[in-house]
């Protein structure tokens, strides 16, 4: 399989830049220690003292996503059953740094991709309840997204390209699953609020339980099957059933599309994570789960 690395930064970012921006815009926070935690696809993430994080975009595309978080997360956070990183301070663009940035709460725990919940069945129900609360009709001004929440047919080109990198047996099985997902009735309801990038690296586990859901940069509205694909990324067949029961609104067509989304996203993770073993591992696990026999 051909595997590519994460996108290059449009602008160099560093802990020093975080300190300068804090000094200019939030001087009461400037004396707190700054520690780089991650330099990801979209953002430099730094720990700020003991209770805060700074998210500094490294790409122009990511800057737009930060603006979406700043606009919508404070409005959504109060009705969600798990903590989410609604910004506590907003950073503005300057002559030396051209994009918005955020200071958000620090949540304890580790990504579910590296720290599995103690009781996965209970965790699946918790996540299903979170998605039930999140997936409500979104206003007309909710941000759009070119590749999340859309009809599955919009992902066909990428999926078919990804399938060419698979072994023949896996390719044939995956193609059957993809075709079944495409044949499922499309989402006919109103566009619902979506996380947009819900995978095990964006779910935190603290003391054995799901403690928070993070990184809402891809927040959008559309088909809830996009988010429900997380069921194949983290859980076994029986645990997926627990998530579906807790969610309570996924008919067979939505569940079929969710499986198709899981396949589509697994191929992205597998082919775009040469320098990110964590995401590659999520892709491998998801792909294998998708190829399992459909649970009854």
C-alpha positions as CSV (number, residue, x, y, z in Angstrom):
1,X,0.0,0.0,0.0
2,X,1.3,3.5,-0.9
3,X,1.4,5.6,2.2
4,X,1.9,9.3,2.4
5,X,2.8,11.6,5.2
6,X,0.8,14.4,6.8
7,X,0.6,17.7,5.0
8,X,3.4,20.1,5.4
9,X,2.9,23.3,7.5
10,X,2.0,26.4,5.6
11,X,3.7,28.4,8.4
12,X,6.3,27.3,10.9
13,X,4.9,27.2,14.4
14,X,6.6,26.7,17.8
15,X,6.3,27.0,21.5
16,X,8.2,30.3,21.2
17,X,5.5,31.7,18.9
18,X,2.8,30.6,21.4
19,X,4.6,32.5,24.2
20,X,4.9,35.7,22.0
21,X,1.2,35.6,21.1
22,X,0.2,35.1,24.7
23,X,2.4,38.0,25.8
24,X,0.8,40.2,23.2
25,X,-2.9,39.2,23.6
26,X,-3.3,37.4,27.0
27,X,-0.5,38.7,29.2
28,X,-2.1,37.2,32.3
29,X,-1.4,33.8,30.9
30,X,2.0,34.5,29.5
31,X,3.9,33.5,32.6
32,X,2.5,29.9,32.5
33,X,4.8,27.2,31.3
34,X,4.4,26.1,27.7
35,X,5.0,22.5,26.6
36,X,4.5,21.1,23.1
37,X,2.2,18.1,23.2
38,X,1.6,17.5,19.5
39,X,2.4,18.9,16.1
40,X,-0.4,17.4,14.1
41,X,-2.0,17.5,10.7
42,X,-3.6,20.9,11.4
43,X,-2.4,22.4,14.7
44,X,0.4,22.8,17.1
45,X,-1.0,21.8,20.5
46,X,0.8,23.0,23.6
47,X,0.0,22.5,27.3
48,X,-0.3,25.8,29.1
49,X,0.2,25.5,32.8
50,X,-1.9,22.7,34.4
51,X,-5.4,23.6,33.2
52,X,-5.2,24.9,29.6
53,X,-4.0,24.1,26.1
54,X,-3.2,26.3,23.2
55,X,-4.2,25.3,19.6
56,X,-2.2,27.1,17.0
57,X,-3.0,26.4,13.3
58,X,-0.1,25.3,11.1
59,X,-2.1,25.4,7.9
60,X,-4.5,28.0,6.4
61,X,-7.2,25.3,6.1
62,X,-6.9,24.6,9.8
63,X,-7.3,28.3,10.7
64,X,-10.8,28.2,9.2
65,X,-11.6,25.1,11.3
66,X,-10.4,26.9,14.5
67,X,-12.8,29.7,13.7
68,X,-15.7,27.2,13.4
69,X,-14.8,25.8,16.9
70,X,-14.7,29.3,18.3
71,X,-18.1,30.1,16.9
72,X,-20.1,27.0,17.6
73,X,-18.6,25.0,20.5
74,X,-19.6,27.4,23.2
75,X,-23.1,27.1,22.0
76,X,-23.1,23.3,21.9
77,X,-21.1,22.5,25.0
78,X,-23.8,23.1,27.5
79,X,-26.1,20.4,26.2
80,X,-23.5,17.7,25.7
81,X,-23.0,14.9,28.3
82,X,-19.2,14.9,27.9
83,X,-16.8,17.7,28.2
84,X,-15.7,19.3,24.9
85,X,-13.0,21.9,24.3
86,X,-15.0,25.1,24.0
87,X,-12.4,28.0,23.8
88,X,-11.9,30.0,27.0
89,X,-9.8,32.6,25.2
90,X,-9.7,33.6,21.6
91,X,-6.5,34.6,19.8
92,X,-6.6,37.0,16.9
93,X,-4.4,37.3,13.8
94,X,-1.4,39.7,13.9
95,X,1.1,41.0,11.4
96,X,3.4,38.1,12.3
97,X,0.8,35.4,12.6
98,X,-2.1,35.6,10.2
99,X,-4.8,33.2,11.7
100,X,-7.1,32.9,14.7
101,X,-6.0,30.6,17.5
102,X,-7.5,29.3,20.8
103,X,-6.9,28.6,24.4
104,X,-9.0,25.7,25.5
105,X,-9.4,23.6,28.7
106,X,-7.0,20.8,29.3
107,X,-8.8,17.5,29.9
108,X,-7.0,14.6,31.7
109,X,-6.7,11.3,30.1
110,X,-5.2,9.6,27.1
111,X,-6.5,9.0,23.6
112,X,-8.8,5.9,23.4
113,X,-6.5,4.7,20.6
114,X,-3.8,4.0,23.1
115,X,-5.7,3.6,26.3
116,X,-8.8,1.4,25.9
117,X,-11.7,1.9,28.3
118,X,-11.9,-0.6,31.2
119,X,-15.5,-1.5,30.2
120,X,-15.8,-1.1,26.4
121,X,-19.5,-2.0,26.4
122,X,-20.2,0.8,28.9
123,X,-18.0,3.1,26.9
124,X,-19.9,2.3,23.7
125,X,-23.1,3.3,25.4
126,X,-21.6,6.5,26.7
127,X,-20.4,7.4,23.2
128,X,-23.8,6.5,21.7
129,X,-25.5,8.8,24.3
130,X,-23.1,11.6,23.4
131,X,-23.8,11.3,19.7
132,X,-27.6,11.3,20.4
133,X,-27.2,14.6,22.2
134,X,-25.0,16.1,19.5
135,X,-27.0,15.0,16.5
136,X,-29.7,17.6,16.5
137,X,-30.8,19.7,13.6
138,X,-28.3,22.4,12.8
139,X,-29.1,25.9,11.7
140,X,-28.7,27.0,8.1
141,X,-25.5,28.9,8.9
142,X,-23.7,25.8,10.3
143,X,-20.4,25.3,8.6
144,X,-20.3,23.1,5.5
145,X,-17.6,20.5,4.8
146,X,-16.5,19.2,1.5
147,X,-15.9,15.6,2.6
148,X,-17.8,15.0,5.9
149,X,-21.5,14.6,6.3
150,X,-22.0,14.4,2.6
151,X,-23.7,11.6,0.6
152,X,-21.4,8.6,0.4
153,X,-21.2,8.8,-3.3
154,X,-19.0,11.9,-2.8
155,X,-16.3,9.7,-1.3
156,X,-16.4,7.1,-4.1
157,X,-13.3,8.4,-6.0
158,X,-11.1,8.2,-2.9
159,X,-12.4,4.8,-1.8
160,X,-11.9,3.2,-5.3
161,X,-8.4,4.7,-5.4
162,X,-7.6,3.3,-1.9
163,X,-9.0,-0.1,-2.8
164,X,-6.4,-0.5,-5.6
165,X,-3.7,-0.7,-2.9
166,X,-5.2,-3.7,-1.1
167,X,-4.5,-7.4,-1.6
168,X,-7.0,-9.0,-4.0
169,X,-9.0,-10.8,-1.4
170,X,-9.4,-7.8,0.8
171,X,-10.1,-5.6,-2.2
172,X,-13.0,-7.8,-3.3
173,X,-14.5,-8.0,0.2
174,X,-14.2,-4.3,0.8
175,X,-15.7,-3.5,-2.6
176,X,-18.8,-5.6,-1.8
177,X,-19.2,-3.7,1.5
178,X,-18.7,-0.3,-0.2
179,X,-21.3,-1.2,-2.9
180,X,-23.8,-2.2,-0.2
181,X,-23.3,1.1,1.6
182,X,-23.8,3.1,-1.6
183,X,-27.0,1.2,-2.3
184,X,-28.5,2.1,1.1
185,X,-31.1,4.8,1.1
186,X,-29.5,8.3,1.6
187,X,-30.1,10.4,4.6
188,X,-33.5,12.1,4.2
189,X,-33.7,14.1,7.4
190,X,-32.4,17.6,8.1
191,X,-28.7,18.2,8.4
192,X,-27.6,17.3,11.9
193,X,-24.8,18.7,13.9
194,X,-21.7,16.4,13.5
195,X,-18.3,16.2,15.1
196,X,-17.0,15.4,11.7
197,X,-13.7,13.8,12.7
198,X,-14.7,11.3,15.5
199,X,-12.0,8.7,15.8
200,X,-10.2,7.1,18.8
201,X,-7.5,9.7,18.8
202,X,-10.1,12.4,19.5
203,X,-11.8,10.5,22.4
204,X,-10.1,10.8,25.8
205,X,-10.2,8.0,28.4
206,X,-9.6,9.0,32.0
207,X,-9.5,6.5,34.8
208,X,-10.9,3.8,32.6
209,X,-13.9,5.8,31.3
210,X,-14.5,8.1,28.4
211,X,-13.8,11.5,29.8
212,X,-14.0,14.0,26.9
213,X,-14.4,14.4,23.2
214,X,-11.9,16.8,21.6
215,X,-10.9,18.4,18.3
216,X,-14.1,19.7,16.7
217,X,-12.3,21.5,13.9
218,X,-14.3,19.5,11.3
219,X,-17.6,20.4,12.9
220,X,-20.3,20.4,10.3
221,X,-23.9,19.4,9.6
222,X,-25.2,16.5,7.5
223,X,-25.7,12.7,7.6
224,X,-25.1,11.3,11.1
225,X,-23.6,8.1,9.6
226,X,-20.3,10.0,9.3
227,X,-19.9,10.2,13.1
228,X,-21.4,6.7,13.7
229,X,-18.5,5.2,11.8
230,X,-16.6,5.5,15.1
231,X,-18.4,2.3,16.1
232,X,-16.1,0.3,13.8
233,X,-13.0,2.2,14.9
234,X,-13.1,1.4,18.6
235,X,-15.5,-1.5,19.3
236,X,-16.3,-5.1,18.7
237,X,-19.6,-6.3,17.1
238,X,-21.4,-6.6,20.4
239,X,-20.1,-3.3,21.7
240,X,-21.2,-1.6,18.4
241,X,-24.7,-2.9,19.1
242,X,-24.6,-1.2,22.6
243,X,-23.6,2.1,20.9
244,X,-26.5,1.7,18.5
245,X,-29.0,1.0,21.3
246,X,-27.8,4.0,23.3
247,X,-28.0,6.2,20.2
248,X,-31.5,5.0,19.5
249,X,-32.0,6.6,16.1
250,X,-29.9,4.6,13.6
251,X,-32.1,2.7,11.2
252,X,-30.7,-0.1,9.1
253,X,-29.9,2.3,6.2
254,X,-28.0,4.7,8.5
255,X,-26.0,1.8,10.0
256,X,-25.1,0.5,6.6
257,X,-23.9,4.0,5.5
258,X,-22.0,4.3,8.8
259,X,-20.1,1.1,7.9
260,X,-19.4,2.5,4.5
261,X,-18.0,5.7,6.1
262,X,-15.8,3.5,8.4
263,X,-14.4,1.8,5.3
264,X,-13.8,5.1,3.5
265,X,-12.0,6.7,6.6
266,X,-10.0,3.6,7.2
267,X,-8.5,3.8,3.8
268,X,-7.6,7.5,4.4
269,X,-5.9,6.6,7.6
270,X,-4.0,3.7,6.0
271,X,-2.8,5.7,3.0
272,X,-2.1,9.1,4.7
273,X,-0.3,8.2,7.9
274,X,3.3,7.2,6.9
275,X,4.6,9.4,9.7
276,X,1.8,8.8,12.2
277,X,1.7,5.2,13.5
278,X,-1.2,6.0,15.8
279,X,-3.5,6.9,12.9
280,X,-2.2,4.1,10.8
281,X,-3.1,1.7,13.6
282,X,-6.6,3.2,13.8
283,X,-6.9,2.6,10.0
284,X,-5.8,-1.0,10.3
285,X,-8.2,-1.8,13.2
286,X,-11.1,-0.1,11.5
287,X,-10.5,-1.8,8.2
288,X,-10.5,-5.3,9.8
289,X,-13.6,-4.5,11.8
290,X,-15.4,-3.4,8.7
291,X,-14.6,-6.6,7.0
292,X,-16.1,-8.7,9.8
293,X,-19.5,-10.2,9.3
294,X,-22.2,-7.7,9.9
295,X,-23.7,-8.1,13.4
296,X,-27.3,-9.2,13.7
